[in-house]
Amino acid sequence: MTPTLAATPLRRAGLAVLLAGHFLPLLDFSIVNVALDAISHSLGASPMQLELVIAVYGVAFAVCLAMGGRLGDRYGRRRVFGWGVAIFTVASLLCGLATTPDWLLGARALQGAAAALIVPQVLATIHVALQGREHSKAIGLYGAIGGLSFVIGQVLGGFMVSADIAGLGWRTVFLINLPVGLGILACLRSAIPETRAAHAARIDVPGTVLLAAVIVCLLVPLALGPTLHWPWPCFVMLAAVLPLLALLWRVELRQERLNRAPLLPPALLRFASTRFGMILAMLFFSSWSGFMFVLALALQAGAGLTPLQSGNAFIALGTAYFVGSVFTPRAVARFGKTGTLLVGCLVQLVGLGVLIYTLHTVWPHPTILSLIPASILMGVAQSFIVSSFFRIGLSDIPAAQAGAGSSMLTTVQQAAFGLGPALLGAVFAQTLHGAGHTYLDAVLAALSAEVVLICALTFATLIYRARHTAPRTA
């Protein structure tokens, strides 16, 4: 696929509009976390439905992501970016007006699909409309927004819910998207040049449908199982995951043989680094999003913190993440890519251990200050792990296929973001529903599950490192 260059260069104002559009979908992954307790009381949502409020967004995002990129290549990236922002703005309004949990879930799914139209256009436009130093600076800003949006969302969400602007409470975490979305649309045509690919790939409809089926068969049982006491349909859906994966693989092989640009190109999966990148994504990003969901819920519903206090509890983590991101190039130069990943995993395990000890010691009265030591360790660790993701996952992929590889890894990453709340949320809910168990027991069980996931990632990294010589350059 050969992209055409923009007719006019991308100015600073245009880059600001693009990055604002990029920020919106990523912010909405986490801004909802601190509003979940208020949503539960307002709409009567069950723990299962709260998990789905987070999960359906991520799943819709992941399933539609590759399709969004290909629509931009075919119909013009500025045009599809505008479609995405418009739909996202309408979906945010529908979320803010929701009167039932089902209404909110439907609107969140629409938000996720719209986000998948927005995000691919941002990076693609930067790549074709900027060069040299300006391109490098833009990519740095793009990466910084991607990492910090999670923490900013927690803090901003807590402020919005606590401020209770016009008596709207939790609804403001969605309605705040309206002026931003309308502002982006107002500046769109004058600020951003139109670009499209010279030869756009077709949308892989069979692959997209099967990937959606795989994710749904994982998501639904994990979300519904603990609340419904694991009825047989949950086990049937889980059992269907492996056959569906096998069918997806066969379909993608056929798409590749017919030169139809498969969603998950089998040729790229033959690279060990890409396969490992997918493992990294599933283990880490699911534990990350699940952690943010579970801790925010436990701090409010279990410890009685206000949404503002719960959001502010993540400030130290965000600051440490930012500082760690500054030093990751030096860490890669010194330890190599897999070495940096191992350091991140080990520090993350230490941070989780400190957090478990802290919560066990101070519960039911955790404070922002008491959470700072664990937050700093985990923030630095997460910056090291995230920085290693694309560095390792794309390291063996030829330059001509970098776009396809990036799209595939991002799809898996977003799917993991969506599955995380269902996975750790299931552990949390299953423990909480047990006889005599408290919110402390539930959050410690969820954190212990995260320890298992990070241990699995550490073990997988050691195996990959032993079998493959990792370059020691960024």
C-alpha positions as CSV (number, residue, x, y, z in Angstrom):
1,M,0.0,0.0,0.0
2,T,1.5,3.3,-1.1
3,P,0.1,6.4,0.5
4,T,-0.1,9.7,-1.3
5,L,1.4,12.7,0.2
6,A,-0.8,15.5,1.4
7,A,-1.4,18.4,-1.0
8,T,-0.7,20.9,1.8
9,P,1.5,20.3,4.9
10,L,0.1,19.6,8.3
11,R,0.5,22.7,10.4
12,R,0.6,22.9,14.2
13,A,-3.1,23.7,14.4
14,G,-3.9,20.6,12.3
15,L,-1.6,18.4,14.4
16,A,-3.4,19.8,17.5
17,V,-6.8,18.9,16.0
18,L,-5.6,15.4,15.1
19,L,-4.1,14.8,18.6
20,A,-7.3,16.1,20.3
21,G,-9.2,13.5,18.2
22,H,-6.7,10.8,19.3
23,F,-7.1,11.8,22.9
24,L,-10.9,11.5,23.0
25,P,-11.2,7.8,22.4
26,L,-8.3,6.9,24.6
27,L,-9.6,9.1,27.4
28,D,-12.9,7.3,27.4
29,F,-11.3,4.0,28.2
30,S,-10.5,5.2,31.7
31,I,-12.6,8.3,32.5
32,V,-15.6,6.0,33.1
33,N,-13.8,3.9,35.8
34,V,-14.3,6.4,38.6
35,A,-17.9,7.0,37.6
36,L,-18.9,3.3,37.8
37,D,-20.1,3.4,41.4
38,A,-22.3,6.4,40.7
39,I,-23.6,4.7,37.5
40,S,-24.4,1.6,39.6
41,H,-26.5,3.7,42.1
42,S,-28.2,5.8,39.4
43,L,-29.1,3.2,36.9
44,G,-29.2,0.1,39.1
45,A,-26.4,-1.5,37.1
46,S,-25.1,-4.9,38.4
47,P,-21.4,-5.6,38.7
48,M,-21.6,-7.6,35.5
49,Q,-23.1,-4.6,33.6
50,L,-20.4,-2.3,35.0
51,E,-17.7,-4.7,33.6
52,L,-19.5,-4.6,30.3
53,V,-19.6,-0.8,30.3
54,I,-15.8,-0.9,30.0
55,A,-15.5,-4.1,28.0
56,V,-17.9,-3.5,25.1
57,Y,-16.2,-0.2,24.3
58,G,-12.8,-1.9,24.0
59,V,-14.1,-4.9,22.1
60,A,-16.0,-2.7,19.5
61,F,-12.8,-0.6,19.2
62,A,-10.6,-3.6,18.6
63,V,-12.9,-5.4,16.1
64,C,-13.5,-2.3,14.0
65,L,-9.9,-0.9,14.1
66,A,-8.5,-2.5,11.0
67,M,-11.7,-1.7,9.1
68,G,-11.4,1.9,10.2
69,G,-7.8,2.1,8.8
70,R,-8.8,0.7,5.5
71,L,-11.8,3.0,5.2
72,G,-9.5,5.9,5.6
73,D,-7.1,4.6,3.0
74,R,-10.0,4.2,0.5
75,Y,-12.3,7.2,1.2
76,G,-9.8,9.8,2.6
77,R,-8.4,9.9,6.1
78,R,-9.7,13.4,6.9
79,R,-13.2,12.4,5.8
80,V,-13.2,9.2,7.9
81,F,-11.7,11.0,10.8
82,G,-14.6,13.5,10.6
83,W,-17.1,10.6,10.4
84,G,-15.6,9.1,13.5
85,V,-15.6,12.3,15.6
86,A,-19.2,13.0,14.6
87,I,-20.4,9.5,15.5
88,F,-18.3,9.5,18.7
89,T,-19.9,12.9,19.7
90,V,-23.4,11.6,19.1
91,A,-22.6,8.3,21.0
92,S,-21.3,10.4,23.9
93,L,-24.6,12.3,24.0
94,L,-26.5,9.0,24.0
95,C,-24.3,7.8,26.9
96,G,-25.0,11.0,28.9
97,L,-28.7,10.6,28.3
98,A,-28.9,6.9,29.2
99,T,-31.7,5.9,31.6
100,T,-31.0,2.1,31.7
101,P,-27.9,0.0,31.7
102,D,-28.8,-1.6,28.4
103,W,-29.1,1.9,26.8
104,L,-25.6,2.8,28.2
105,L,-24.1,-0.4,26.9
106,G,-25.4,0.2,23.4
107,A,-24.1,3.7,23.3
108,R,-20.7,2.6,24.6
109,A,-20.5,0.0,21.8
110,L,-21.2,2.8,19.3
111,Q,-18.5,4.9,20.9
112,G,-16.0,2.1,20.5
113,A,-16.9,1.6,16.8
114,A,-16.5,5.4,16.3
115,A,-13.2,5.4,18.1
116,A,-11.9,2.8,15.6
117,L,-12.7,5.2,12.7
118,I,-10.7,8.0,14.5
119,V,-7.5,6.5,15.8
120,P,-6.0,4.9,12.6
121,Q,-6.3,8.2,10.6
122,V,-4.2,10.1,13.2
123,L,-1.0,8.1,12.8
124,A,-1.5,7.6,9.1
125,T,-1.9,11.4,8.5
126,I,1.1,12.2,10.6
127,H,3.2,9.7,8.6
128,V,2.3,11.1,5.2
129,A,1.9,14.8,6.0
130,L,5.1,15.4,8.1
131,Q,8.7,14.6,7.6
132,G,12.0,14.8,9.5
133,R,12.1,16.6,12.8
134,E,8.5,17.6,12.7
135,H,7.5,14.0,12.1
136,S,9.6,12.8,15.0
137,K,8.1,15.4,17.4
138,A,4.6,14.5,16.3
139,I,5.2,10.8,16.9
140,G,6.5,11.6,20.4
141,L,3.4,13.6,21.2
142,Y,1.3,10.8,19.8
143,G,2.9,8.2,22.1
144,A,2.8,10.5,25.2
145,I,-1.0,11.0,24.7
146,G,-1.5,7.3,24.4
147,G,0.2,6.5,27.7
148,L,-1.0,9.5,29.8
149,S,-4.7,9.4,28.7
150,F,-5.4,6.5,31.0
151,V,-4.3,8.3,34.1
152,I,-5.7,11.7,33.0
153,G,-9.0,10.0,32.5
154,Q,-9.1,8.7,36.0
155,V,-8.2,12.1,37.5
156,L,-10.5,14.1,35.3
157,G,-13.4,11.6,35.7
158,G,-13.1,11.9,39.5
159,F,-13.2,15.7,39.3
160,M,-16.2,15.7,36.9
161,V,-18.3,13.4,39.0
162,S,-17.5,15.1,42.3
163,A,-18.1,18.6,40.8
164,D,-21.7,17.5,39.9
165,I,-22.0,20.2,37.3
166,A,-25.6,21.2,36.8
167,G,-26.6,18.2,38.9
168,L,-25.6,15.9,36.1
169,G,-23.2,13.8,38.2
170,W,-21.6,10.9,36.3
171,R,-23.2,12.0,33.0
172,T,-20.6,14.8,32.7
173,V,-17.8,12.2,32.0
174,F,-19.6,11.6,28.6
175,L,-21.1,15.0,28.0
176,I,-17.7,16.7,28.2
177,N,-16.9,15.1,24.8
178,L,-19.6,17.2,23.1
179,P,-17.8,20.6,23.0
180,V,-14.5,18.9,22.2
181,G,-16.0,16.9,19.4
182,L,-17.9,19.9,17.9
183,G,-14.7,22.0,18.2
184,I,-12.7,19.4,16.2
185,L,-15.4,19.2,13.5
186,A,-15.4,23.0,13.2
187,C,-11.7,23.1,12.6
188,L,-11.4,19.9,10.5
189,R,-11.5,21.1,6.9
190,S,-9.3,24.1,7.4
191,A,-6.7,22.5,9.6
192,I,-6.1,18.9,8.2
193,P,-5.1,18.0,4.7
194,E,-6.8,15.2,3.0
195,T,-4.8,12.0,2.2
196,R,-5.6,8.6,1.0
197,A,-3.8,5.5,-0.2
198,A,-3.0,5.0,-3.9
199,H,-4.1,1.3,-3.6
200,A,-6.4,0.7,-0.7
201,A,-6.8,-2.8,0.6
202,R,-10.2,-4.4,0.9
203,I,-11.9,-4.9,4.2
204,D,-11.5,-8.4,5.5
205,V,-15.1,-9.1,6.4
206,P,-14.8,-12.9,7.3
207,G,-11.7,-12.2,9.5
208,T,-13.5,-9.3,11.2
209,V,-16.6,-11.4,11.9
210,L,-14.6,-14.3,13.3
211,L,-12.4,-12.1,15.4
212,A,-15.5,-10.6,16.9
213,A,-16.9,-14.0,17.6
214,V,-13.7,-15.1,19.4
215,I,-13.7,-12.0,21.6
216,V,-17.5,-12.3,22.4
217,C,-17.1,-15.9,23.4
218,L,-14.3,-14.9,25.8
219,L,-15.9,-11.7,27.1
220,V,-19.5,-12.8,27.7
221,P,-18.7,-15.8,30.0
222,L,-16.1,-13.9,32.0
223,A,-18.6,-11.0,32.5
224,L,-21.7,-13.1,33.2
225,G,-20.3,-16.2,34.8
226,P,-19.7,-15.0,38.4
227,T,-23.0,-13.3,38.6
228,L,-25.1,-16.1,37.1
229,H,-23.1,-18.8,38.9
230,W,-21.6,-20.2,35.7
231,P,-24.5,-21.7,33.8
232,W,-23.7,-24.2,31.0
233,P,-23.9,-21.7,28.2
234,C,-20.9,-19.9,29.6
235,F,-18.8,-23.1,29.4
236,V,-20.1,-23.7,25.8
237,M,-19.0,-20.3,24.7
238,L,-15.6,-20.7,26.3
239,A,-15.2,-24.1,24.7
240,A,-16.0,-22.5,21.3
241,V,-13.0,-20.1,21.5
242,L,-10.4,-22.6,20.3
243,P,-12.4,-23.9,17.3
244,L,-13.2,-20.4,16.3
245,L,-9.5,-19.5,16.5
246,A,-8.7,-22.4,14.3
247,L,-11.3,-21.4,11.8
248,L,-10.0,-17.8,11.9
249,W,-6.5,-19.0,11.1
250,R,-7.8,-21.1,8.1
251,V,-9.8,-18.1,6.8
252,E,-6.9,-15.7,7.1
253,L,-4.6,-18.2,5.3
254,R,-7.1,-18.3,2.5
255,Q,-7.4,-14.5,2.4
256,E,-3.6,-14.3,2.2
257,R,-3.4,-16.8,-0.7
258,L,-6.0,-14.8,-2.6
259,N,-4.0,-11.6,-1.9
260,R,-7.0,-10.0,-0.1
261,A,-5.1,-8.3,2.8
262,P,-6.2,-10.4,5.8
263,L,-7.0,-8.7,9.1
264,L,-4.3,-10.9,10.9
265,P,-1.8,-11.6,8.2
266,P,-0.4,-15.2,8.7
267,A,2.8,-14.2,7.0
268,L,3.5,-11.8,9.9
269,L,2.6,-14.3,12.5
270,R,5.5,-16.5,11.3
271,F,7.9,-14.0,12.9
272,A,8.7,-15.0,16.5
273,S,8.9,-11.3,17.6
274,T,5.3,-10.6,16.3
275,R,3.9,-13.7,18.0
276,F,5.6,-12.7,21.2
277,G,4.3,-9.1,20.8
278,M,0.7,-10.5,20.7
279,I,1.4,-12.5,23.9
280,L,2.8,-9.4,25.5
281,A,-0.3,-7.4,24.5
282,M,-2.8,-10.0,25.8
283,L,-1.1,-10.5,29.2
284,F,-0.1,-6.9,30.0
285,F,-2.8,-4.7,28.5
286,S,-5.6,-6.9,29.9
287,S,-4.0,-6.7,33.3
288,W,-3.5,-3.0,33.0
289,S,-7.1,-2.1,32.1
290,G,-8.4,-4.6,34.6
291,F,-6.3,-3.1,37.3
292,M,-7.6,0.4,36.7
293,F,-11.2,-0.9,36.7
294,V,-11.0,-3.0,39.8
295,L,-9.0,-0.5,41.9
296,A,-11.2,2.4,41.1
297,L,-14.3,0.4,42.0
298,A,-12.8,-0.9,45.2
299,L,-11.6,2.5,46.4
300,Q,-15.1,3.9,46.0
301,A,-17.6,1.1,46.7
302,G,-15.4,-0.6,49.3
303,A,-13.3,2.1,51.0
304,G,-15.8,4.9,50.6
305,L,-13.5,7.3,48.7
306,T,-15.2,10.0,46.7
307,P,-14.8,9.9,42.9
308,L,-12.4,12.9,43.2
309,Q,-10.2,11.1,45.8
310,S,-10.3,7.9,43.8
311,G,-9.2,9.8,40.6
312,N,-6.4,11.6,42.5
313,A,-5.1,8.3,43.7
314,F,-3.7,7.7,40.2
315,I,-1.8,11.0,39.9
316,A,1.4,9.6,41.2
317,L,1.1,6.6,38.8
318,G,0.7,9.0,35.9
319,T,3.6,11.2,36.9
320,A,5.9,8.2,37.3
321,Y,4.7,6.8,33.9
322,F,5.7,10.1,32.2
323,V,9.1,10.3,33.9
324,G,9.7,6.6,33.1
325,S,8.8,7.2,29.4
326,V,11.5,9.9,29.2
327,F,14.2,7.4,30.3
328,T,13.0,4.3,28.3
329,P,15.3,5.1,25.3
330,R,18.3,5.0,27.7
331,A,17.1,1.8,29.2
332,V,16.7,0.2,25.8
333,A,20.2,1.3,24.9
334,R,21.6,-0.2,28.0
335,F,19.6,-3.3,28.6
336,G,18.2,-4.1,25.1
337,K,14.5,-4.4,24.2
338,T,13.8,-7.7,26.1
339,G,16.1,-6.6,28.9
340,T,14.0,-3.4,29.3
341,L,10.8,-5.5,29.2
342,L,12.2,-7.8,31.9
343,V,13.1,-4.8,34.1
344,G,9.6,-3.5,33.7
345,C,8.0,-6.8,34.6
346,L,10.1,-7.2,37.7
347,V,9.5,-3.7,38.9
348,Q,5.7,-4.2,38.2
349,L,5.8,-7.3,40.4
350,V,7.5,-5.4,43.2
351,G,4.9,-2.6,42.8
352,L,2.0,-5.1,43.0
353,G,3.5,-6.7,46.1
354,V,3.8,-3.3,47.8
355,L,0.2,-2.4,46.8
356,I,-1.1,-5.7,48.2
357,Y,0.7,-5.1,51.4
358,T,-0.4,-1.5,51.7
359,L,-4.1,-2.3,51.1
360,H,-3.9,-5.1,53.6
361,T,-2.4,-2.8,56.2
362,V,-4.4,0.4,55.8
363,W,-7.8,-1.0,54.7
364,P,-10.6,0.3,55.0
365,H,-9.0,3.7,55.1
366,P,-6.5,3.9,52.2
367,T,-5.2,7.4,51.5
368,I,-3.6,8.9,48.4
369,L,-0.3,9.2,50.4
370,S,-0.3,5.5,51.4
371,L,-0.7,4.5,47.7
372,I,2.1,6.6,46.4
373,P,5.1,4.1,46.9
374,A,3.3,1.4,44.9
375,S,2.0,3.8,42.3
376,I,5.5,5.1,41.6
377,L,6.9,1.7,41.1
378,M,4.0,0.6,38.9
379,G,4.0,3.8,36.8
380,V,7.7,3.4,35.9
381,A,7.3,-0.3,35.3
382,Q,4.4,0.2,32.9
383,S,6.3,2.8,30.9
384,F,9.1,0.3,30.3
385,I,6.7,-2.5,29.3
386,V,4.6,-0.3,27.0
387,S,7.7,1.1,25.3
388,S,8.9,-2.4,24.6
389,F,5.6,-3.5,23.0
390,F,6.0,-2.1,19.5
391,R,9.8,-2.1,19.6
392,I,9.8,-5.9,20.0
393,G,6.6,-6.7,18.1
394,L,7.7,-4.9,14.9
395,S,11.4,-5.6,15.2
396,D,11.5,-8.4,12.5
397,I,8.7,-7.1,10.2
398,P,10.0,-5.7,6.8
399,A,9.4,-2.0,6.4
400,A,7.0,-2.6,3.6
401,Q,4.7,-4.5,5.9
402,A,5.1,-2.2,9.0
403,G,1.6,-0.7,8.5
404,A,-0.1,-4.1,8.5
405,G,2.0,-5.3,11.5
406,S,1.2,-2.2,13.5
407,S,-2.5,-2.6,12.7
408,M,-2.5,-6.2,13.8
409,L,-0.7,-5.5,17.1
410,T,-2.9,-2.6,17.8
411,T,-6.0,-4.7,17.2
412,V,-4.8,-7.3,19.8
413,Q,-3.8,-4.5,22.2
414,Q,-7.3,-2.9,22.1
415,A,-9.0,-6.3,22.4
416,A,-6.9,-6.9,25.5
417,F,-8.0,-3.5,26.9
418,G,-11.6,-4.6,26.5
419,L,-11.1,-8.0,28.0
420,G,-9.2,-6.8,31.0
421,P,-12.1,-5.5,33.1
422,A,-14.1,-8.7,32.3
423,L,-11.1,-10.9,33.3
424,L,-10.0,-9.2,36.6
425,G,-13.6,-8.1,37.2
426,A,-14.7,-11.7,37.1
427,V,-12.1,-12.6,39.8
428,F,-13.2,-9.5,41.8
429,A,-17.0,-10.4,41.6
430,Q,-16.5,-14.1,42.2
431,T,-14.6,-13.4,45.4
432,L,-17.0,-10.6,46.5
433,H,-20.0,-13.0,46.2
434,G,-18.3,-15.6,48.3
435,A,-19.5,-16.1,51.9
436,G,-18.0,-13.7,54.3
437,H,-15.7,-12.0,51.8
438,T,-15.2,-8.2,51.8
439,Y,-14.1,-5.7,49.2
440,L,-10.6,-6.0,50.5
441,D,-10.7,-9.8,49.8
442,A,-12.0,-9.1,46.3
443,V,-9.4,-6.5,45.3
444,L,-6.6,-8.6,46.7
445,A,-7.8,-11.6,44.7
446,A,-7.9,-9.4,41.6
447,L,-4.4,-8.1,42.2
448,S,-3.1,-11.6,42.8
449,A,-4.6,-12.6,39.5
450,E,-2.6,-9.7,37.9
451,V,0.5,-11.0,39.6
452,V,-0.1,-14.3,37.9
453,L,-0.5,-12.6,34.5
454,I,2.8,-10.6,35.0
455,C,4.6,-13.7,36.1
456,A,3.4,-15.4,32.9
457,L,4.7,-12.5,30.9
458,T,8.1,-12.6,32.7
459,F,8.4,-16.3,32.0
460,A,7.4,-15.8,28.3
461,T,10.0,-13.0,28.0
462,L,12.7,-15.2,29.5
463,I,11.9,-18.0,26.9
464,Y,11.8,-15.5,24.0
465,R,15.1,-13.9,25.2
466,A,16.8,-17.3,25.4
467,R,15.7,-18.3,21.9
468,H,16.3,-15.0,20.1
469,T,19.1,-12.6,20.3
470,A,17.4,-9.2,20.8
471,P,19.0,-6.1,19.3
472,R,20.3,-3.6,21.8
473,T,19.2,-0.5,19.9
474,A,15.9,1.5,19.9
